[in-house]
């Protein structure tokens, strides 16, 4: 067996998924918490050049992030060519719920996703999901996942790269070069974090620039960081990083649009959270790793430099639709157009959650839409059997 090390932090959902993948495939590994062990963190940074987790080392090969396709190449196993009643693309709140409802209707079901939990895993605290006064995104999605794993659902950690219609079936191709067939599909691929769009961003990605504060935040304990954005996610990140970092600069382009409850908590953090408004990030500074940012005042154009070790981008999300672009209809925001019952313009393909044109982007709404999509898929499958 290969020698495997996983460098992780306690709150990182993607670290947990790497470990779950290895355990599922019977791979022994050494787990190292770089949030608690500064020497181990330095070791990880020296090996990978990354200030972000997870980092997995397999016999000297360094794998950055939860790279499901590469892990599948190394440790995964092939499945026989079964034709599924339903394949669900995505394993966030919508996808996992769709899987549960489909399984309860006795549909043969597969869920294909790069990760389990989606965006929800990155939430520090969720206070508006029924049944919980407060729950972390990781804890809530763990409950979802546990329910899925107790049912007869095949869960594949991979990324769908293409969807084609073949007679009465759909052909699904993955990044890991595998092919699956299904009679119906639910697209619940969610959204991904928007990049800052600043020159040099790719160079500093994982070397000071991050979009997952729950994953990488512990690596910036006692350091100076910036959070970019003005919505709930940005304000929550500023609050939580204010408890970890030495100082936090909140860079807001126009106005803060967070809920009043979070604004009240932000005011309590005034001693180490500084708000820069209205400002944008004009440049990222540094050599090998991030050393600072240059911010620009929106009206006057005046610029100033801030010495920071990390930047967390919280400026919104874009839908994950690459696999179905050109297959289903999209609106001008690249969201999948659906009706009130999760139907796309293609019979047999349904969509649910934040990837769709449904206005509310909330976990509870996504879960409900996932249930609806699965029930509509069942109705479609029944119609195929009608004389």
PEPEGI-V450243 format. One record per residue. N is the residue number from 1. SS is DSSP state (2 for helix, 1 for strand, 0 for the rest). PSI is psi in whole degrees, -180 to 180 (* if undefined). NEAR is the number of other ideal C-beta (glycine too) atoms within 10 Angstrom. Layout:
n=N ss=SS psi=PSI near=NEAR
n=N ss=SS psi=PSI near=NEAR
//
This chain:
n=1 ss=0 psi=144 near=9
n=2 ss=0 psi=158 near=13
n=3 ss=0 psi=123 near=11
n=4 ss=1 psi=130 near=20
n=5 ss=1 psi=139 near=18
n=6 ss=1 psi=115 near=21
n=7 ss=1 psi=126 near=28
n=8 ss=1 psi=174 near=25
n=9 ss=0 psi=160 near=21
n=10 ss=0 psi=-35 near=12
n=11 ss=0 psi=4 near=23
n=12 ss=0 psi=114 near=27
n=13 ss=2 psi=-33 near=24
n=14 ss=2 psi=-29 near=24
n=15 ss=2 psi=-43 near=25
n=16 ss=2 psi=-37 near=23
n=17 ss=2 psi=-36 near=23
n=18 ss=2 psi=-47 near=28
n=19 ss=2 psi=-42 near=18
n=20 ss=2 psi=-40 near=15
n=21 ss=2 psi=-47 near=20
n=22 ss=2 psi=-43 near=20
n=23 ss=2 psi=-41 near=11
n=24 ss=2 psi=-35 near=14
n=25 ss=0 psi=13 near=14
n=26 ss=0 psi=31 near=9
n=27 ss=0 psi=121 near=16
n=28 ss=0 psi=144 near=10
n=29 ss=0 psi=159 near=18
n=30 ss=1 psi=125 near=10
n=31 ss=1 psi=129 near=14
n=32 ss=1 psi=120 near=19
n=33 ss=1 psi=101 near=17
n=34 ss=0 psi=-11 near=26
n=35 ss=0 psi=-27 near=22
n=36 ss=0 psi=-20 near=12
n=37 ss=0 psi=103 near=13
n=38 ss=2 psi=-35 near=12
n=39 ss=2 psi=-39 near=9
n=40 ss=2 psi=-36 near=16
n=41 ss=2 psi=-43 near=21
n=42 ss=2 psi=-39 near=11
n=43 ss=2 psi=-44 near=16
n=44 ss=2 psi=-44 near=25
n=45 ss=2 psi=-41 near=19
n=46 ss=2 psi=-39 near=8
n=47 ss=2 psi=-43 near=14
n=48 ss=2 psi=-20 near=19
n=49 ss=0 psi=11 near=14
n=50 ss=0 psi=140 near=21
n=51 ss=0 psi=34 near=24
n=52 ss=0 psi=153 near=25
n=53 ss=0 psi=161 near=32
n=54 ss=0 psi=157 near=26
n=55 ss=1 psi=125 near=25
n=56 ss=1 psi=133 near=27
n=57 ss=1 psi=119 near=20
n=58 ss=1 psi=104 near=19
n=59 ss=0 psi=43 near=9
n=60 ss=0 psi=-18 near=8
n=61 ss=1 psi=128 near=11
n=62 ss=1 psi=123 near=15
n=63 ss=1 psi=118 near=18
n=64 ss=1 psi=132 near=16
n=65 ss=0 psi=-176 near=20
n=66 ss=0 psi=87 near=25
n=67 ss=0 psi=81 near=17
n=68 ss=2 psi=-44 near=23
n=69 ss=2 psi=-44 near=18
n=70 ss=2 psi=-42 near=18
n=71 ss=2 psi=-36 near=22
n=72 ss=2 psi=-40 near=22
n=73 ss=2 psi=-40 near=12
n=74 ss=2 psi=-41 near=18
n=75 ss=2 psi=-10 near=17
n=76 ss=0 psi=170 near=19
n=77 ss=0 psi=150 near=8
n=78 ss=0 psi=148 near=8
n=79 ss=0 psi=148 near=11
n=80 ss=0 psi=164 near=4
n=81 ss=0 psi=61 near=8
n=82 ss=0 psi=146 near=11
n=83 ss=1 psi=121 near=12
n=84 ss=1 psi=148 near=21
n=85 ss=1 psi=-41 near=18
n=86 ss=1 psi=133 near=30
n=87 ss=1 psi=127 near=28
n=88 ss=1 psi=125 near=34
n=89 ss=1 psi=112 near=28
n=90 ss=0 psi=143 near=31
n=91 ss=0 psi=41 near=29
n=92 ss=0 psi=-162 near=30
n=93 ss=2 psi=-42 near=31
n=94 ss=2 psi=-48 near=35
n=95 ss=2 psi=-44 near=33
n=96 ss=2 psi=-41 near=30
n=97 ss=2 psi=-41 near=27
n=98 ss=2 psi=-42 near=35
n=99 ss=2 psi=-43 near=30
n=100 ss=2 psi=-47 near=22
n=101 ss=2 psi=-38 near=21
n=102 ss=2 psi=-44 near=31
n=103 ss=2 psi=-39 near=20
n=104 ss=2 psi=-22 near=13
n=105 ss=0 psi=10 near=17
n=106 ss=0 psi=30 near=10
n=107 ss=0 psi=137 near=21
n=108 ss=0 psi=122 near=17
n=109 ss=1 psi=137 near=28
n=110 ss=1 psi=139 near=21
n=111 ss=1 psi=127 near=26
n=112 ss=1 psi=125 near=27
n=113 ss=1 psi=148 near=25
n=114 ss=0 psi=-30 near=22
n=115 ss=0 psi=168 near=23
n=116 ss=0 psi=122 near=27
n=117 ss=0 psi=-27 near=26
n=118 ss=2 psi=-151 near=31
n=119 ss=2 psi=-32 near=23
n=120 ss=2 psi=-29 near=23
n=121 ss=2 psi=-21 near=25
n=122 ss=2 psi=1 near=23
n=123 ss=0 psi=126 near=23
n=124 ss=0 psi=-44 near=17
n=125 ss=0 psi=131 near=12
n=126 ss=1 psi=122 near=18
n=127 ss=0 psi=11 near=12
n=128 ss=0 psi=23 near=11
n=129 ss=0 psi=125 near=18
n=130 ss=0 psi=139 near=6
n=131 ss=0 psi=-11 near=8
n=132 ss=0 psi=128 near=13
n=133 ss=0 psi=-41 near=6
n=134 ss=0 psi=137 near=10
n=135 ss=1 psi=144 near=17
n=136 ss=0 psi=157 near=19
n=137 ss=2 psi=-39 near=23
n=138 ss=2 psi=-45 near=19
n=139 ss=2 psi=-41 near=13
n=140 ss=2 psi=-45 near=21
n=141 ss=2 psi=-27 near=27
n=142 ss=2 psi=-40 near=17
n=143 ss=2 psi=-44 near=13
n=144 ss=2 psi=-48 near=24
n=145 ss=2 psi=-42 near=18
n=146 ss=2 psi=-41 near=9
n=147 ss=2 psi=-40 near=15
n=148 ss=2 psi=-43 near=20
n=149 ss=2 psi=-17 near=12
n=150 ss=0 psi=1 near=10
n=151 ss=0 psi=170 near=12
n=152 ss=0 psi=70 near=9
n=153 ss=1 psi=129 near=20
n=154 ss=1 psi=125 near=15
n=155 ss=1 psi=116 near=18
n=156 ss=1 psi=126 near=21
n=157 ss=1 psi=97 near=25
n=158 ss=0 psi=178 near=20
n=159 ss=0 psi=128 near=20
n=160 ss=1 psi=128 near=25
n=161 ss=1 psi=-16 near=14
n=162 ss=1 psi=148 near=16
n=163 ss=1 psi=129 near=22
n=164 ss=1 psi=151 near=11
n=165 ss=1 psi=127 near=13
n=166 ss=1 psi=101 near=8
n=167 ss=0 psi=-119 near=6
n=168 ss=0 psi=9 near=8
n=169 ss=1 psi=164 near=15
n=170 ss=1 psi=135 near=23
n=171 ss=1 psi=124 near=14
n=172 ss=1 psi=123 near=24
n=173 ss=1 psi=142 near=15
n=174 ss=1 psi=166 near=22
n=175 ss=0 psi=-34 near=19
n=176 ss=0 psi=14 near=19
n=177 ss=0 psi=37 near=11
n=178 ss=0 psi=155 near=17
n=179 ss=1 psi=132 near=11
n=180 ss=1 psi=157 near=21
n=181 ss=1 psi=143 near=14
n=182 ss=1 psi=155 near=27
n=183 ss=1 psi=-24 near=19
n=184 ss=1 psi=163 near=26
n=185 ss=1 psi=141 near=26
n=186 ss=1 psi=120 near=34
n=187 ss=1 psi=114 near=33
n=188 ss=0 psi=50 near=35
n=189 ss=0 psi=-4 near=32
n=190 ss=0 psi=-150 near=27
n=191 ss=1 psi=164 near=20
n=192 ss=1 psi=156 near=13
n=193 ss=1 psi=137 near=18
n=194 ss=0 psi=141 near=14
n=195 ss=0 psi=162 near=14
n=196 ss=0 psi=-30 near=21
n=197 ss=0 psi=27 near=10
n=198 ss=0 psi=142 near=18
n=199 ss=0 psi=135 near=10
n=200 ss=0 psi=1 near=14
n=201 ss=2 psi=-43 near=15
n=202 ss=2 psi=-37 near=9
n=203 ss=2 psi=-34 near=16
n=204 ss=2 psi=5 near=23
n=205 ss=1 psi=123 near=17
n=206 ss=0 psi=-2 near=20
n=207 ss=0 psi=38 near=19
n=208 ss=0 psi=-28 near=28
n=209 ss=1 psi=130 near=27
n=210 ss=1 psi=157 near=25
n=211 ss=0 psi=7 near=22
n=212 ss=0 psi=91 near=21
n=213 ss=2 psi=-30 near=27
n=214 ss=2 psi=-31 near=21
n=215 ss=2 psi=-55 near=24
n=216 ss=2 psi=-12 near=25
n=217 ss=2 psi=-45 near=24
n=218 ss=2 psi=-23 near=20
n=219 ss=2 psi=-12 near=22
n=220 ss=2 psi=24 near=22
n=221 ss=0 psi=127 near=15
n=222 ss=0 psi=10 near=10
n=223 ss=0 psi=179 near=16
n=224 ss=1 psi=131 near=17
n=225 ss=1 psi=165 near=27
n=226 ss=1 psi=146 near=28
n=227 ss=1 psi=130 near=30
n=228 ss=1 psi=123 near=26
n=229 ss=0 psi=167 near=24
n=230 ss=0 psi=7 near=22
n=231 ss=0 psi=-170 near=16
n=232 ss=2 psi=-45 near=17
n=233 ss=2 psi=-43 near=25
n=234 ss=2 psi=-44 near=26
n=235 ss=2 psi=-43 near=27
n=236 ss=2 psi=-42 near=21
n=237 ss=2 psi=-42 near=26
n=238 ss=2 psi=-41 near=33
n=239 ss=2 psi=-49 near=21
n=240 ss=2 psi=-40 near=21
n=241 ss=2 psi=-26 near=26
n=242 ss=2 psi=-22 near=22
n=243 ss=0 psi=-14 near=11
n=244 ss=0 psi=-48 near=17
n=245 ss=0 psi=165 near=25
n=246 ss=0 psi=-41 near=13
n=247 ss=1 psi=153 near=18
n=248 ss=1 psi=130 near=26
n=249 ss=1 psi=117 near=22
n=250 ss=1 psi=114 near=26
n=251 ss=1 psi=113 near=28
n=252 ss=1 psi=124 near=23
n=253 ss=0 psi=-40 near=15
n=254 ss=0 psi=-90 near=11
n=255 ss=0 psi=156 near=9
n=256 ss=0 psi=126 near=18
n=257 ss=0 psi=21 near=13
n=258 ss=0 psi=160 near=22
n=259 ss=0 psi=149 near=13
n=260 ss=2 psi=-37 near=7
n=261 ss=2 psi=-35 near=12
n=262 ss=2 psi=-32 near=20
n=263 ss=2 psi=-38 near=13
n=264 ss=2 psi=-41 near=10
n=265 ss=2 psi=-33 near=16
n=266 ss=2 psi=-39 near=20
n=267 ss=2 psi=-31 near=9
n=268 ss=0 psi=-12 near=10
n=269 ss=0 psi=17 near=18
n=270 ss=0 psi=-26 near=10
n=271 ss=0 psi=-25 near=8
n=272 ss=0 psi=10 near=14
n=273 ss=1 psi=119 near=20
n=274 ss=1 psi=130 near=15
n=275 ss=1 psi=127 near=16
n=276 ss=1 psi=112 near=18
n=277 ss=1 psi=130 near=14
n=278 ss=0 psi=117 near=14
n=279 ss=1 psi=154 near=22
n=280 ss=1 psi=162 near=19
n=281 ss=1 psi=120 near=22
n=282 ss=1 psi=-28 near=16
n=283 ss=1 psi=153 near=14
n=284 ss=1 psi=136 near=22
n=285 ss=1 psi=146 near=16
n=286 ss=1 psi=176 near=16
n=287 ss=0 psi=-91 near=7
n=288 ss=0 psi=-37 near=10
n=289 ss=0 psi=163 near=17
n=290 ss=1 psi=134 near=24
n=291 ss=1 psi=-12 near=15
n=292 ss=1 psi=177 near=18
n=293 ss=1 psi=155 near=26
n=294 ss=1 psi=126 near=15
n=295 ss=1 psi=150 near=21
n=296 ss=1 psi=129 near=17
n=297 ss=1 psi=129 near=15
n=298 ss=0 psi=-40 near=14
n=299 ss=0 psi=-50 near=7
n=300 ss=0 psi=-24 near=7
n=301 ss=0 psi=1 near=8
n=302 ss=0 psi=143 near=10
n=303 ss=1 psi=152 near=12
n=304 ss=1 psi=155 near=12
n=305 ss=1 psi=140 near=13
n=306 ss=1 psi=129 near=20
n=307 ss=0 psi=111 near=11
n=308 ss=0 psi=153 near=24
n=309 ss=0 psi=-20 near=20
n=310 ss=1 psi=152 near=26
n=311 ss=1 psi=129 near=25
n=312 ss=1 psi=117 near=26
n=313 ss=1 psi=120 near=26
n=314 ss=0 psi=60 near=24
n=315 ss=0 psi=21 near=21
n=316 ss=0 psi=-179 near=12
n=317 ss=1 psi=151 near=16
n=318 ss=1 psi=147 near=14
n=319 ss=1 psi=146 near=22
n=320 ss=0 psi=91 near=23
n=321 ss=0 psi=10 near=20
n=322 ss=2 psi=-39 near=13
n=323 ss=2 psi=-23 near=20
n=324 ss=2 psi=8 near=23
n=325 ss=1 psi=129 near=12
n=326 ss=0 psi=-6 near=10
n=327 ss=0 psi=-48 near=20
n=328 ss=1 psi=161 near=19
n=329 ss=0 psi=140 near=13
n=330 ss=1 psi=155 near=19
n=331 ss=0 psi=-173 near=12
n=332 ss=0 psi=-5 near=6
n=333 ss=0 psi=14 near=8
n=334 ss=0 psi=25 near=14
n=335 ss=0 psi=148 near=20
n=336 ss=1 psi=126 near=28
n=337 ss=0 psi=123 near=14
n=338 ss=0 psi=157 near=26
n=339 ss=0 psi=-170 near=11
n=340 ss=0 psi=-10 near=8
n=341 ss=0 psi=21 near=12
n=342 ss=0 psi=15 near=28
n=343 ss=1 psi=134 near=18
n=344 ss=0 psi=-172 near=23
n=345 ss=0 psi=-2 near=13
n=346 ss=0 psi=118 near=16
n=347 ss=0 psi=132 near=12
n=348 ss=0 psi=-13 near=20
n=349 ss=1 psi=124 near=26
n=350 ss=1 psi=161 near=31
n=351 ss=1 psi=149 near=31
n=352 ss=0 psi=152 near=34
n=353 ss=0 psi=-159 near=34
n=354 ss=0 psi=-13 near=27
n=355 ss=0 psi=-10 near=31
n=356 ss=1 psi=176 near=26
n=357 ss=0 psi=-2 near=16
n=358 ss=0 psi=132 near=22
n=359 ss=0 psi=-46 near=7
n=360 ss=0 psi=122 near=10
n=361 ss=0 psi=79 near=15
n=362 ss=0 psi=151 near=15
n=363 ss=2 psi=-44 near=23
n=364 ss=2 psi=-35 near=14
n=365 ss=2 psi=-43 near=17
n=366 ss=2 psi=-43 near=29
n=367 ss=2 psi=-45 near=24
n=368 ss=2 psi=-41 near=18
n=369 ss=2 psi=-34 near=29
n=370 ss=2 psi=-41 near=31
n=371 ss=2 psi=-46 near=18
n=372 ss=2 psi=-44 near=21
n=373 ss=2 psi=-42 near=34
n=374 ss=2 psi=-41 near=31
n=375 ss=2 psi=-37 near=17
n=376 ss=2 psi=-36 near=20
n=377 ss=2 psi=-40 near=29
n=378 ss=2 psi=-43 near=19
n=379 ss=2 psi=-39 near=12
n=380 ss=2 psi=-45 near=18
n=381 ss=2 psi=-38 near=17
n=382 ss=2 psi=-37 near=10
n=383 ss=2 psi=-29 near=10
n=384 ss=2 psi=-26 near=11
n=385 ss=2 psi=-12 near=6
n=386 ss=0 psi=142 near=5
n=387 ss=0 psi=* near=2
//
